[in-house]
Amino acid sequence: MVLLDNTIVGAALPDMQERLHTGLTGLQWIVDAYVLLVAMLLLSGGVFGDRFGRKRVFLAGVVVFTAAPSIGWLITGRVLQGIGAAALSPASLALLAAAYPAPRERVKAIGLWAGFSGIGLAAGPLAGGLLVEAFGWPAIFLVNVPIGAVLLLAGWRVLQESRNPGAPPIDVPGTVLSVAGVGAATYGLIEGGSRGWTSPVILGSFAAGLVFLVAFVVVEGRVRTPMLPLRLFRQRLFTVSNTAMVVVGFALMGSSFFFSQFFVYVQGTSILEAGLRTLPTSLAMVVDSPYAGR
């Protein structure tokens, strides 16, 4: 469900732009409000599950994820949706690890988890195109309702509560600084085209983002239980692989944002056909992911 909502929006962007009378800046916020909150709170979401109960955090994430967004508060709803996804994703993996302590069984369970995640990733463009053409863009968010209801009911009855008694305390300063730094820098990148790259607001947002991110690095190097241990970057494999993931993320998110509009407005395709044209990218990721670590 988390990955489905990441890709289903791309197919609906042309319809959103037309019906909401918004420009590229507004569309970027609709996409980025969700992705940014997932990225910034994902690490903290895992700690919340360890301390307050993985089942509780998982079900809370399902509720928040399913309830948002409303049409009138679309961007705010996407923010809430991102918060729910950041709680849901790590809690689901932690629940699997607790339910399957044997290494062989755990590997199989995580493989199934990755497989269903891949299905959600691949289904997004196709489902988005079908729903938008049949019912309009608001329908893409109604997909969460039946899925969330089933997950909530099944999770409440089947899942066993688990915690990590030795979980570290939540790194509040690190979380706040990372959210503020990435948020300020992103605001400058999105709004710079419309407000002017040299305007005081944009320059101020970039400066604030830099200050917050530098402060984040300093704090993470000093606290006893950092959200992101900086010593991990001393490992070459960790640094190289995560750098590659950042580059891939930039390429995928940037291309998915513009491709749907290019296909519809430049090449004159239908929204469904535009979704089908972006489907091979998602399918390639689904097929390649199981073999990437070998």
N, C-alpha and C positions, 0 to 999 in steps of 0.2 A: 504493500500500500504506500510505503514511503517513496519508493522509486517510481511507482506508477504516477504519483502526483508530481513527480519531478519532470516527467516527459509528456504527460497528457496536456499540460498547459500550452506547450509549444504549438500544437495543432490549432488551438483556439485563439491564438494571438491576433490573426487578421480580423476575426469576428469581434473580438474585444475592442480592437482599435476603432472599428467602424461604429459599433453600437454605443461605446462609452465616450466616443469623440475625444480620444486621447492620442498623444504622439508617442514617439519612441521612448521618451523619458518615462512616461507612465507605464508603458509595457515593461520596461526594464525593472521598475520597482515591483511590479506584479510577480515577475520571475525571481528577482534577487531577494525580495523580502523573505521568501521561503528558504532559499538555498543558504543565505547568509546566516540565518538563525540556526539552521541545522549544523552548519560548519562551526559556528562559534560556541555552541552549547553542547556539542556531541560528547566531548570529554567530560564535562561536568555532569551530563546525563548519566554516564556510567557510575560516577561516584554517588549520585542521588540514589540509584538502585541498590548499591552496596550498603548504604547507610539506612535507608528508610524502607527497604523491602523491594525486591525486583518485581514481584507480582503487582504490588501497589503502584509502583512507578509505571510499569508497562500498561496497566489498565487506565491509569490517569492519562498517559500519553495517547492511548486509543480514543478516549473521550474528547480530549482537546483537539486531536487531529481530525476526528469525525465532525465535530460541531462547527469548525471554521472551514472556509470563510462564508460570511454572509455577503450578499450581493452589494448592499449599501456600504459595507466596510471592507471592501475587497482586499486592499493592501494590509490593513490591520488584521484581517482574517488570515492572510498568508503568513504574517508574523506569528500568530498564535499556532497556526498549522506547523510552522517550522519548530516552534518550541515543543509541540507534541511529538514531532518526528525525532527530535534530539533526545527525548526521554525514551521513546519507544524502541529505537534501533539498538542501543547498547543493552537495554533491559532484556530484549528478546534473546540476544546472544548469551547474556549471563544466565537467563533461565534455562537455556539449552545446556550450558556447561554444568549447572547444578543438577539437572534432570538426568544427564548422561555422564557420570563420573568416569566410566571406563573409556580410555583413549580411542579405541576402535569404534565404539558406539557414538562417541562424541563427534568423531570425524564424519561419520555417516549423517548425523543429525545436522551438522553445520553444512554439509554438502546439499542436503535437502533445503535448508534455509537459503543458501545461495541460489539454488535452482529456482525457488519460488520468487526470490528477489529479481532474478533475471527475467522471469515471465512478466513481472510487473513492469520492468524497464522496457521490455520489448512491446508490451501491449499498449503502452501509453500513446504513441502516435496514432495507431490504428483506432483505438477506442475514442481518442479525442476527436479524430476526424468524423467518425460515425455519429457521435453524440452531438457535435456542433452542427453538422448538416441536418440532423433530424430535429433537434430541440433548441439549438442555440448554445452559446458558451456557458450559461449558468449550469447546464446539465453535467458538465465535466466534474463539478464539485459534488454532485449528488451521488457519484460512484462510491464515495467514502461511506455513505450512510449504511447500505446493506453490509458491506465488508466490515465496517466498524461494529455494527450490531452483532454480527456473528462472532467476531473476535472477542467482544466484551462478554457475551454470554458464555462462550467456550472457555475463555480465560478465567472467568469467575468460578466456574464449576470444576475445571480440570487442573489448572495451575496450582502448584504448591508454593507457598511463600518461602523465600530464602533471603538471607542477608550475609554479608561478610563482616564478622565481628571485628576484624582487624582493619577495616576500611579506613583510609586516611580522612582527615577532615576536609571539607569542601574549601577549595582555594578561592575564596570570595574576591580578594584583590586581583588575582590573575584573571578570573572570569570577567570582572567588571572592566579591567583595562583592555582585555582582548576584544570584548564587544564594542567598547568605545573606540578603540583604534581602528579596527576593521570597518566599523560603521561609518566613522568620519571619513576615512579614505574612500569608501564606496560612494558615499554621498557626493564627494567631489568628482569622482569619475562619471557618475550618472548625470549629475546636474551641470557639469562643466560645459557640455555642448550647448545648452539652452541659456545658461546664465553668463557664459563667457569664462574662458579658462583663466583669465587674469583678474577676474572680479574679486573683491575682498572676501566674499562669502566662500568662494571656491578655494582661494589660496589659504584662507583661514581653516577650512576643513582639512586640507592636505597637511597643514602645519600641525593641527590638533591630532590628526591620525598618526603622524610621525612621532609626536611627543608621547602619546599614549602607548604606542607599540614599543618604543624604546624603554619606557617605564615598565612595560610588561616583561621585557627581557631581563631588566634589572631585578624586578621582583621575583621572577621565576628562578633566578640564580641564587637568591638569598633565602627564600622560604624553605621550611623543612619538608613540606609535602606539596610540591608544585603541581599545577594542573598539567603542565608540559615539561617534564624533566629535560633540561638542556643537554645533559650528558648523553642523551640518545643521539644527538647530532654528531657525536664523536665517532659513531659507527658509520662507516662508509656506506654499507648497504642500506641502512635506514635513511641516510641523507639523500643518496642518489635515487632510491625508489620513491621517496616522497616528493622530491623535486620533479621527477617524471610525472607523478600523479597530478601535481599542480599544473604542469604544462598541458597534460591531457585534459584536465578539467577546464582550463581556459579555452582550449580548442573546441571541446564538445559543447560547452554551454554557449559560447559565442556563435558557433555554427548553427546550433539548434534554434537560437533566437532569430537569426536572420534568414535561415533557409525557408521557414514556413511563409514568411512575408515575401521572399523573393519568388517562390513558386506561385503564390496566389496573385500578387500584384504585377510581377514582371512577366512571368510565363503564362499567366492566365489559367492556372489549374484550379480545380475545386479544392475545398479544404480537405476533403477525404483523400484526394490524390496527393496533395502535399504531405499529408501524414504518411501515406504509403511510401512516398519517395524517401522519407527520413527513416523508415523502418529498418533498412539494411544496417545502418550504423548500430542500432540497438541490438539487432540479431547477432552481429559480429562480436559484440561484447559478451553476449550470453554464451556463444559458442567458444570463444577464446579464453574466457575467464578460468574455467576448470583446469586448463593446461598451462596457464601462465606461470604458476609456481613450480612447475616440474623442471 
